[in-house]
Structure formats: structure tokens, C-alpha cells
Amino acid sequence: MSPNDRSRFGPLTTLVGVIATILVGWVLIQAAEILQPLVIAFLLCTVLQPLVRLLKLVKIPAWATVISVTALFVVGVWQGAQLLYTELRLYTDAQGGLVRTRDALLERAGEAGVPDAMLETFKPLLESQVLQALGTVGDFSRGLLLVVLYMLFIFAEQQIFRSKILSLAEHRSADAADVLQSIGLGIQRYLVVKTVTSLATGVLCYTGLMFLEVPYALLFGFITFLLNYIPTFGSIAASVLPSLSALALDGLGAAAVVAGMYLAVNVTLGSILEPRLLGRELNLSPLVILVSVVVWAGLWGVPGTFLAVPLTASLQIILANIESTRPIALMLSAGTGWVRSEPPPS
């Protein structure tokens, strides 16, 4: 297409792009219950792919490999869910930490001169908001069975699926293979590094809370591990409940110590160690990561915040390999190139 043609059709192309974006957003919202488990299954299969290859190297049959890897995943998630459910029941029952924290906070607020009418309004609001936030864990885990079913079929048909994509690409099959490899390696590295740093963050915060004698340290540490997968907002949200518990039981000084501990751990692991481990693998601007979390949260709620970075990184890689959308990929990038700092190995 000549420069004159580009200038002539530029506004029309922009309009079509805006309409297409709106339609895609509408489909994502309407089909969220179907697409979320499918996307989660794809990401998990991508992360578990090295284990699948390892089992194949030791001559384990393909069907046994698929069942073994999926079973390991299910057992791990089930054990974690059982632990979380038990701790949440203890925390939210009639005599649990949530009620005691609420009552102690209201008592301190009353001593500070807050009017009784405001306290009566705030009392049910605080409990309902916390219960709603904790209840999202149950909502998020209900789709586990569907995720597992998707994983079984994805593992079983991954080679067929890859061949179909390469066939659709026709003369650009080599480029399509590079894109698939870039997406796979990028997501694998990101989720593995994120899991390690999230686990370290949860363990360190749990240890610190135990040392400071904050009740329900195990629950708060586990929630910290989970929420750390959400960039920026997750670490802030994870510090709220333990800080409120410390404030209610031991005063402002204890709350400041807990908040400071969370800040120190997250700055050290999240802002210093994690970027060094990831390098430039995903090549996303920090601002883009922040905005993507907000956008995906608007589209898919809490699950969207967990999926925001892998989905946005995959989109950036795809856009970078289409000539007409490379400027968009460049705007999404951290300025180190359109796809990766290094080409994928052959």
C-alpha cells in the first residue's frame, strides 16, 4: 500500500480498529465464564510443559504423562484450597479474628471520638467488605473442575493444535513458530519466577507476623502468596488485613511495623529481585502492566487481575509480528524491542 493510500484510508482503519476493540471487549465480558477457565488451562499447560517433556524423555507413554501431570496439579491445588478453607473458616466464624478485629477497631475509633452513629454504619460495612473480598477465593476455585478438563484435552492435542496454527500461517509458518515459542517461553519464565518470588514473599511475611505475634499469621501469609501474583495492587491488598489486625490489638505502632515489614519484603523481592530474574523476557512497560491490571479487572474481575500480565504479554508478541500493528507493540513494550531482547533459540 502506497503512502497516499495509507493517508486516505487512515481514518477508516482507525475507526474499524476502535469498533473491533469494543466488540472484542464485549465478547470477553459476555463469555467470561467460558473463556476464563480456558485461558487459565492454557497458561497452566504452558507452565507445566517442561515437566511433560521431562516425563517423555524417560519413555513414559503420552497418556500417562498427561494424567500424571494433571493429577499432580490437582493434588497441589486441592491441598492449598483445603488449607485456605480451614483458615478462612476459623477467621470468619462468630468468634474468629475478623469479628475481634472489627470490634477492637470500633472500640478504638470510639475512644478517639468518632460519633456512635458513624460507628454503627461502619460496623456491618467493614465485615461485609472483608467477607466479600475473602469470598472471591471460593468463587475463583469453583471453576477448577472445568480447568482440569480443559488441561487434559489441551495436553492431549497440543501437537495437533500447533500444527493447525502453523498450517494456517502457510508461508509464514516459521514466523508463527517463533511467535508460539516466544509466548511459551515468556509465560513459562514469568509464572515460574512469579511463583518463586510469591512463595518467598508469603513465607517471609508469615515469619515476620509470627515473630510480631500477629494472630492468623498462616492465613495472612497464604493470602500474601496468592495476591502477590497481582502486580502492584496485590502486595498492597495483602498488607491490609494483617495491618488492621495489628492496629486493633496492639495500636498504631504495631500496625506501622507490620506495614513496614510488608513494604520492605515487597520492595526487596518485587522491585529488585524479581525484575533481575525476569530480565527483559516479557518486555512490557511498567505503566502498561499497571493499566493492563486495571483493564482486565474491569473485564474479568478478580481472575482478570491474575491473568493480566500473561495475556498482555502474549498480545504484545503477536502485535509485534504483524507489520501494521508493530507501532502498537512498541508502545506496549519497555523500549527494549518489539518481541524479545534475544531471538528464540532454534
Summary of the structure (lengths in Angstrom):
residues: 346
radius of gyration: 23.4
end to end distance: 32.7
largest distance: 74.6
contacts: 1015
relative contact order: 0.09
helix: 85%
strand: 0%
